[in-house]
Amino acid sequence: MPHQIIKMFQQTAFILNENGAEVESYAEIVEECVEEIEEEDLQKPKKLFFDSEFIILLKRRDNSYPYFAMYVANAELMKKMEK
């Protein structure tokens, strides 16, 4: 029987200090059984293409300044997209 996601929540914490970085993550998903899910109700996943250098900035909605910034200049740890 198909399921429909009612609520989805993820919380991620970065602990950055002189000793390194630690990441903690918590996720919660609430779903219910449904008889049938219409195909137009399903959202297609977004595909992001990184073909040059980029910056990641993380900030809280209630703050103007980011608390984390990362400049990515190479693709050493990335996976190549299969065509």
ZAMARGU-4260 file (C-alpha; in steps of 0.2 Angstrom, whole numbers, plus 5000, padded with zeros to 4 digits):
<rodrens>
0) 5000/5000/5000 | 5007/5017/4996 | 5012/5030/5009 | 5011/5049/5009 | 5023/5059/5019
5) 5014/5071/5031 | 5028/5079/5040 | 5047/5079/5038 | 5060/5087/5049 | 5079/5087/5049
10) 5091/5096/5061 | 5109/5097/5058 | 5122/5104/5070 | 5140/5109/5066 | 5153/5109/5080
15) 5168/5118/5073 | 5183/5122/5084 | 5202/5121/5084 | 5202/5102/5086 | 5192/5100/5070
20) 5173/5098/5065 | 5159/5087/5071 | 5142/5085/5063 | 5127/5079/5072 | 5110/5076/5063
25) 5093/5071/5068 | 5078/5067/5056 | 5060/5063/5059 | 5047/5057/5046 | 5029/5055/5049
30) 5019/5046/5035 | 5002/5038/5033 | 4995/5025/5022 | 4985/5031/5007 | 4974/5021/4995
35) 4982/5030/4979 | 4994/5044/4976 | 4991/5054/4960 | 5006/5055/4949 | 5004/5074/4947
40) 5005/5076/4967 | 5023/5069/4967 | 5037/5081/4965 | 5052/5077/4955 | 5069/5078/4964
45) 5080/5093/4959 | 5096/5090/4951 | 5110/5102/4954 | 5125/5102/4943 | 5142/5109/4950
50) 5153/5112/4935 | 5164/5125/4942 | 5170/5132/4959 | 5156/5137/4972 | 5153/5143/4989
55) 5141/5135/5003 | 5134/5147/5015 | 5123/5142/5030 | 5113/5154/5040 | 5098/5155/5051
60) 5083/5163/5045 | 5082/5175/5059 | 5100/5181/5057 | 5108/5191/5042 | 5125/5183/5044
65) 5130/5165/5040 | 5138/5154/5053 | 5147/5143/5041 | 5155/5146/5024 | 5164/5133/5013
70) 5173/5137/4997 | 5174/5122/4985 | 5188/5123/4972 | 5189/5105/4967 | 5179/5089/4964
75) 5190/5077/4973 | 5177/5071/4985 | 5162/5072/4973 | 5154/5058/4962 | 5153/5060/4944
80) 5135/5060/4936 | 5131/5045/4926 | 5124/5049/4909
</rodrens>
